[in-house]
């Protein structure tokens, strides 16, 4: 069972390849898509400098699940 994270975040960038056009149309039309993402942050993954508030990290996405069957 996973443990609670010692770090907190309220923002993430996701590079979408397949399905990106349908996703973009849904979002542009005012829709929302709830996703659950399994990813690994590792190696030299800090891609941004600490701006005093936050720091960006790169991650390898293993799985994305969409609520209610998709877009």
C-alpha positions as a printed Julia matrix, in Angstrom:
71×3 Matrix{Float64}:
   0.0    0.0     0.0
   1.42   3.43   -0.93
   2.44   5.84    1.79
   1.37   9.49    1.93
   3.79  11.71    0.01
   6.17  14.0     1.93
   5.87  16.52   -0.94
   2.84  18.43   -2.23
   1.89  19.63   -5.7
  -1.16  21.21   -7.32
   0.15  21.45  -10.9
   1.48  19.05  -13.53
   2.32  19.08  -17.24
   1.35  16.0   -19.26
   2.73  15.49  -22.78
  -0.16  13.87  -24.69
   0.62  12.01  -27.91
  -2.25   9.72  -28.93
  -5.72  11.21  -28.47
  -4.45  14.77  -28.1
  -6.8   16.29  -30.69
  -9.93  14.79  -29.12
  -8.72  15.87  -25.68
  -8.01  19.41  -26.92
 -11.51  19.66  -28.47
 -13.13  18.54  -25.22
 -11.15  21.03  -23.12
 -11.7   23.88  -25.61
 -15.46  23.17  -25.44
 -15.33  23.73  -21.67
 -15.14  20.06  -20.71
 -13.11  18.47  -17.96
 -11.37  15.1   -17.9
 -10.42  13.44  -14.61
  -7.34  11.23  -14.88
  -5.3    9.03  -12.57
  -1.62   8.92  -13.5
   1.05   6.4   -12.52
   4.49   7.9   -13.18
   8.1    7.69  -11.99
  10.3   10.68  -11.17
  13.93   9.59  -11.34
  17.47  10.49  -12.33
  18.27  14.07  -13.18
  14.59  14.93  -13.43
  14.65  18.47  -12.06
  13.92  20.43  -15.25
  13.48  23.84  -13.71
  15.14  25.94  -11.08
  13.59  26.49   -7.68
  11.78  29.83   -7.97
  11.2   30.06   -4.23
   7.72  28.55   -4.54
   8.11  25.4    -6.61
  10.4   23.35   -8.87
   9.47  21.31  -11.96
  10.37  17.64  -12.36
  10.19  15.36  -15.38
   8.51  11.98  -15.02
   8.06   8.85  -17.08
   4.32   8.13  -17.33
   3.47   4.42  -17.07
  -0.31   4.54  -17.13
  -3.12   7.07  -17.48
  -6.65   6.09  -16.54
  -9.64   8.23  -17.48
 -12.82   8.55  -15.44
 -16.11   7.5   -17.04
 -14.59   5.76  -20.05
 -12.86   8.65  -21.77
 -13.32  11.9   -23.59
